[in-house]
Amino acid sequence: MTRPAPTPSSALTPSSARTVHAGLPAVRPHVEELYRDLHRHPELGLREHRTAGRAAQALRSAGYEVTEGVGGTGVIGVLANGDGPVVMARADMDALPVLERTGLPYASTRTATDRDGTERPVMHACGHDVHVACLTGCARLLAGDRASWRGTFVALFQPSEENGDGADAMIADGLVTRAPRPDVVLAQHVLPYPAGYVGTRPGSFLSAADSLRITVHGRGAHGSMPHAAVDPVVTAAAIVLRLQTIVSREVAATTPAVLTVGSIHAGSGPNVIPDRAVLEVNVRTYDETTRSRVLEAVRRIVEAECRASRCPEAPVIEQIAAFPPTVNDEETTRRVADAFAAYFGDDAHTVDPQTASEDMNRIPAAFGAPYTYWAIGGTDPALHAEAVRRGTVGEDVPVNHSALFAPVLQPTLDTGVAALAVAALAWLGH
């Protein structure tokens, strides 16, 4: 199929393309150095003090007006360059409690105390180091050629995306009064596609995610006397099995939904029937109707199984995290897709929906602004091509949150910088 020619309002202008082409070599050393440094020094959510400091330093050195400490560790950089649109680009900063096994010379060996007070290994297993490095590169690129664009560029570095509370923290700390109101908000994520790949998608892109903690109450007893107990382990097992029927029997086969019981804890020994069991459940959906239906089914099944087991107390169902769906504005996404096609050519694609989740869209929602969120690839293209040839992509290509996840430096970083700049210049270029 031949892609229609970009309309004049959305095509990348020749001067904008020159800005990106000419600026990349100048910012590349900084972006690569920053990426290696951030990968070596990951920080957990709302503790990204060093990361935020490096982002703020990069912005100030490029002439941005910088505000730090928004929502704890969030950073806002503003570069006003005459009359014109306001474009905001966002990058997340936090790492994960994962022990790195990449073998890279700049691999993380750091540990940190998590919110429960437990010491954990920490790794940038989701690529947020890529996001931060690329946004600073884009910010420096635009600052270095102000003659090619007009308007205001806002670089926003957000904490604690993995916990789903970083965007809310910035909003609660006055984000909408501390940054110019954007006409559009842009964001990207590195995913296990071949490096050099860029992928857009209008409409539903990332799923909503709801995490629940379910406490089932029983009555403890000796393992030799189960008749004297109400066994919460048996009840929890019945709940796990019955929950699997929600997607297969209560959601239409054409409607995407995922339900995972990721954690179950009960008991302390083989001959003791405990008095409680705790399950943690994750639900991913793409629309509010399906989300409500699945969450209500979870509640109905848990309560019914507990009644059937004669549990002495009603179960407790707590929501421990909630991410809204990411639904890209169609007109905004078309404009970016056309600019990507003009700049990246055959490396610009339409990407499939993802079952990952994000809290980024709370930021444009707070401003009442449209947004688009796209993918860039980070896998060695040769490795990816060989895995495709062998039919072993699932086994051989490390995915986000894996201890082996390690985007190749190039062309990943150049692509990420260029994608942000190309998208921003689709509004700012002249």
C-alpha positions in Angstrom: 0.0 0.0 0.0 1.3 3.5 -0.9 1.1 6.0 1.9 -0.7 9.2 0.9 1.6 12.3 0.6 1.7 14.3 3.8 -0.5 17.4 3.7 1.4 20.8 3.9 0.3 21.4 7.4 1.7 18.1 8.7 4.7 17.4 6.5 8.2 18.0 7.8 9.6 21.2 6.2 13.0 21.1 4.5 14.4 23.5 7.0 13.1 21.3 9.9 14.7 18.3 8.3 18.0 20.1 8.0 17.8 21.1 11.7 17.5 17.5 12.7 20.2 16.1 10.2 22.7 18.9 11.1 22.1 18.8 14.8 22.4 15.1 15.5 26.2 14.8 15.2 26.6 17.7 17.6 24.4 16.3 20.4 25.3 12.6 19.9 28.3 12.5 22.3 26.3 14.1 25.1 23.3 11.7 24.5 25.5 8.6 24.5 27.5 9.7 27.6 24.3 10.6 29.5 22.7 7.3 28.6 25.6 5.2 29.8 25.8 7.3 33.0 22.1 6.9 33.7 22.1 3.2 33.0 25.0 2.8 35.4 23.2 4.8 38.1 19.5 3.9 38.1 17.1 5.2 40.7 13.7 4.0 41.9 10.5 6.1 41.6 10.3 9.4 43.4 14.0 9.0 44.3 15.4 10.1 40.9 17.5 12.9 42.5 20.7 12.3 40.5 18.8 11.6 37.3 16.8 14.8 37.7 19.9 16.8 38.4 21.6 15.6 35.3 18.5 16.4 33.2 18.2 19.9 34.8 21.9 20.5 34.1 21.6 19.6 30.5 18.6 21.9 30.0 20.3 24.9 31.8 23.4 24.5 29.7 21.3 24.8 26.6 19.6 28.0 27.7 16.3 26.6 29.1 14.4 28.1 32.1 14.4 25.2 34.5 12.1 24.3 37.4 13.1 21.4 39.6 11.5 19.4 42.4 8.0 19.3 40.8 6.1 16.4 42.4 9.3 15.5 44.3 11.9 15.0 41.5 10.1 16.2 38.4 11.9 18.7 36.1 10.4 21.2 33.7 12.5 23.0 31.1 11.1 25.8 29.0 12.6 27.4 25.9 10.6 30.3 24.4 11.5 31.2 20.9 9.0 33.8 19.7 5.3 33.5 18.9 4.0 30.1 18.0 2.6 26.8 19.4 3.7 25.3 22.7 4.9 21.8 22.3 5.6 19.6 25.4 7.6 16.4 25.3 7.7 14.1 28.3 10.2 11.5 29.4 10.0 9.2 32.5 13.0 8.7 34.7 12.6 5.8 37.1 14.2 2.4 37.1 13.0 -1.0 38.4 14.0 -3.4 41.3 15.7 -5.9 38.9 19.1 -7.5 39.1 20.9 -6.6 35.8 22.3 -9.6 33.8 23.2 -7.8 30.5 27.0 -8.0 31.0 27.4 -4.5 29.7 30.5 -2.5 30.7 28.2 0.1 32.1 25.7 -2.3 33.7 24.2 -1.3 37.0 25.5 -2.8 40.2 23.4 -0.5 42.4 20.9 -1.4 45.1 18.3 0.7 46.8 15.7 0.5 49.5 12.2 0.1 48.1 9.0 1.5 49.6 8.6 -1.5 51.8 12.0 -1.0 53.3 13.6 -3.9 51.5 17.0 -3.6 49.9 16.8 -4.4 46.1 19.0 -4.5 43.1 18.1 -1.7 40.7 18.3 -1.6 36.9 17.0 0.5 34.0 15.1 -2.6 32.7 12.4 -0.5 30.9 14.5 2.0 28.9 13.7 5.2 30.8 17.4 6.0 30.6 16.9 6.0 26.8 13.9 8.4 27.2 15.8 10.9 29.4 18.9 10.9 27.2 16.9 11.3 24.0 14.8 14.2 25.4 17.9 16.1 26.6 19.3 15.5 23.1 16.2 16.9 21.4 16.2 19.9 23.8 19.8 20.7 22.9 19.2 20.2 19.2 16.3 22.6 19.1 18.2 25.2 21.2 21.1 25.0 18.8 19.1 26.1 15.7 16.5 28.5 16.9 16.3 30.1 13.4 14.5 27.1 12.0 11.5 27.2 14.4 9.1 29.4 16.3 7.1 28.8 19.5 7.9 27.3 22.8 9.4 23.9 23.6 8.8 22.3 27.0 10.9 19.3 28.1 9.2 17.5 31.0 11.0 14.8 33.0 8.5 12.8 35.1 9.3 10.6 38.1 7.7 7.3 39.2 6.0 6.0 36.1 6.5 2.4 37.1 4.4 3.0 40.3 1.8 4.9 38.4 1.9 7.9 40.7 4.6 10.2 39.2 2.3 12.2 36.8 -0.3 12.7 39.6 2.5 13.9 41.9 3.6 16.6 39.4 0.0 17.6 38.9 -0.7 17.8 42.6 2.4 20.0 42.9 1.0 22.7 40.6 2.2 21.4 37.2 -0.5 23.3 35.2 0.6 26.6 36.8 4.3 25.9 36.6 4.5 25.1 32.9 3.0 26.8 29.8 -0.2 25.2 28.6 0.8 23.0 25.7 -1.0 22.8 22.4 0.2 19.2 22.1 2.0 16.7 24.3 4.5 14.2 22.9 6.1 11.0 24.3 7.8 7.9 23.2 8.9 4.5 24.5 11.7 2.2 23.5 10.3 -1.3 22.8 11.9 -4.6 21.5 11.5 -3.7 17.8 14.6 -3.3 15.6 16.7 -0.2 16.4 15.9 2.5 13.9 12.2 1.6 13.9 9.5 4.2 14.7 5.9 3.2 15.1 2.8 5.3 15.6 -0.8 4.3 16.2 -4.0 6.5 16.3 -6.5 5.7 18.9 -6.0 2.9 21.5 -2.3 2.1 21.9 -1.6 1.1 25.6 -4.0 -0.7 27.9 -5.4 0.4 31.2 -4.0 -1.6 34.1 -5.5 -2.2 37.5 -3.6 -4.0 40.2 -5.6 -5.5 43.1 -4.6 -7.0 46.5 -7.1 -9.6 47.7 -7.0 -10.9 51.3 -9.0 -14.0 52.0 -9.7 -14.7 55.6 -9.9 -18.3 57.0 -9.6 -20.0 60.3 -6.2 -21.6 61.2 -5.7 -25.1 62.6 -3.3 -28.0 62.7 -2.7 -29.6 59.3 -3.9 -32.9 60.7 -7.3 -31.4 61.6 -8.6 -29.6 58.5 -12.2 -30.1 59.7 -11.5 -27.6 62.4 -10.3 -25.0 59.9 -11.6 -22.8 57.2 -8.7 -23.2 54.8 -7.9 -20.0 52.9 -5.3 -21.8 50.7 -8.0 -23.9 49.2 -10.3 -20.9 48.8 -7.5 -18.9 47.1 -6.8 -21.8 44.8 -10.5 -21.9 43.8 -10.4 -18.1 43.2 -7.3 -18.4 41.0 -8.9 -21.0 38.8 -12.3 -19.3 38.6 -10.7 -15.9 37.7 -9.3 -17.5 34.6 -12.8 -17.9 33.2 -13.5 -14.1 33.2 -11.6 -13.4 30.0 -12.5 -16.7 28.3 -16.2 -16.7 29.2 -17.3 -13.2 30.1 -15.4 -11.0 27.6 -16.1 -11.2 23.8 -13.4 -13.0 21.9 -12.9 -9.9 19.8 -12.3 -7.7 22.8 -8.7 -7.6 24.2 -8.3 -8.3 28.0 -5.7 -9.9 30.2 -6.0 -11.1 33.8 -3.0 -12.4 35.7 -2.7 -13.6 39.2 0.9 -12.7 39.7 1.4 -13.4 43.4 -0.1 -15.6 46.1 1.1 -15.9 49.7 -0.2 -18.0 52.5 1.1 -20.1 55.4 4.4 -20.7 57.0 4.8 -24.4 57.2 3.5 -27.7 55.8 1.5 -28.8 58.8 -0.2 -25.5 59.7 -3.4 -24.3 58.0 -3.1 -20.5 58.0 -5.8 -17.9 58.8 -5.4 -15.9 55.6 -4.1 -15.9 52.0 -3.2 -12.8 50.0 -3.4 -12.7 46.2 -2.3 -9.9 43.8 -4.1 -9.6 40.5 -3.4 -7.5 37.4 -6.1 -6.6 34.9 -5.4 -5.0 31.5 -8.2 -3.7 29.2 -8.5 -1.0 26.5 -11.9 0.6 27.2 -13.9 1.6 30.3 -16.8 -0.8 29.6 -14.6 -3.9 29.5 -12.6 -2.6 32.5 -15.7 -2.2 34.6 -17.0 -5.6 33.6 -13.8 -7.4 34.4 -13.2 -5.7 37.7 -16.8 -6.4 38.8 -16.4 -10.0 37.8 -13.3 -10.3 40.0 -15.2 -8.9 42.9 -18.2 -11.1 42.3 -16.1 -14.3 42.1 -13.9 -13.5 45.1 -16.9 -12.8 47.3 -18.8 -15.8 46.1 -15.9 -18.3 46.6 -15.4 -16.9 50.1 -19.1 -17.4 51.0 -18.9 -20.9 49.5 -16.0 -21.7 51.8 -17.7 -20.3 54.9 -14.9 -17.7 55.4 -15.4 -16.1 58.8 -14.9 -12.6 57.3 -15.6 -11.0 54.0 -12.6 -10.7 51.7 -10.8 -7.4 51.4 -10.2 -6.2 47.9 -7.8 -3.2 47.6 -6.7 -1.4 44.5 -3.0 -0.9 44.8 -2.3 0.7 41.3 -4.3 2.0 38.4 -3.1 3.2 35.0 -5.5 4.7 32.5 -5.6 3.6 28.9 -3.4 5.5 26.4 -5.6 6.6 23.6 -3.8 8.7 21.0 -5.5 11.7 19.5 -6.1 10.7 15.9 -5.4 14.1 14.2 -2.3 14.6 16.3 -1.0 11.1 15.5 -1.6 11.5 11.8 0.4 14.7 11.8 3.3 13.0 13.6 3.0 9.9 11.4 3.3 12.0 8.2 6.3 13.8 9.6 7.9 10.5 10.5 7.2 9.1 7.0 8.9 12.2 5.5 12.0 11.9 7.7 12.4 8.1 8.4 11.0 6.7 5.2 10.6 2.9 5.3 11.6 2.8 9.0 8.3 4.6 9.9 5.5 2.0 10.7 2.1 1.6 12.2 2.6 -0.2 15.5 0.2 -2.8 17.0 -1.6 -2.1 20.3 0.5 -2.9 23.4 -0.7 -4.4 26.7 1.8 -2.3 28.6 0.5 0.7 30.5 1.4 4.3 31.2 0.4 7.2 33.4 1.7 9.9 30.9 -1.7 10.7 29.6 -2.7 12.2 33.0 -0.4 15.2 32.1 -2.1 16.2 28.8 -5.5 15.5 30.5 -4.6 18.0 33.3 -3.9 20.7 30.6 -6.8 19.7 28.4 -4.3 19.1 25.5 -4.2 16.4 22.8 -1.3 13.9 22.8 0.3 11.2 20.9 2.6 8.4 22.2 4.8 6.3 19.9 7.3 3.5 19.9 11.0 3.4 18.9 13.0 0.2 18.5 16.0 -0.7 20.6 17.0 -4.2 19.6 20.1 -5.0 17.5 18.6 -5.2 14.0 20.7 -8.2 13.1 19.7 -10.1 16.2 16.1 -9.2 15.6 16.2 -10.3 12.0 17.8 -13.6 12.9 15.2 -14.3 15.6 12.4 -13.5 13.1 14.0 -15.9 10.6 14.2 -18.7 13.2 10.8 -17.9 14.7 12.3 -17.3 18.1 11.6 -13.6 18.7 9.8 -14.5 22.0 12.8 -16.5 23.3 15.8 -14.5 21.8 14.8 -10.9 22.0 14.8 -9.5 25.6 11.7 -7.5 26.4 11.1 -4.5 28.8 11.4 -5.4 32.5 13.8 -8.3 31.6 17.1 -8.5 33.4 18.6 -8.8 29.9 16.9 -5.7 28.4 19.7 -3.5 26.9 18.9 -1.3 24.0 21.8 -0.9 21.6 23.2 2.6 21.7 22.9 3.3 18.0 20.8 3.8 16.1 18.4 3.7 19.1 19.6 7.0 20.6 19.8 8.9 17.2 16.3 7.6 16.4 14.9 8.7 19.7 16.4 12.2 19.5 15.3 12.6 15.9 11.8 11.3 16.5 11.2 13.8 19.3 12.6 16.7 17.2 10.8 15.7 14.0 7.5 15.5 15.9 8.0 18.8 17.7 8.9 20.5 14.5 5.7 19.3 12.9 4.2 22.1 15.0 7.2 24.5 15.6 8.9 24.4 12.2 8.3 27.1 9.6 
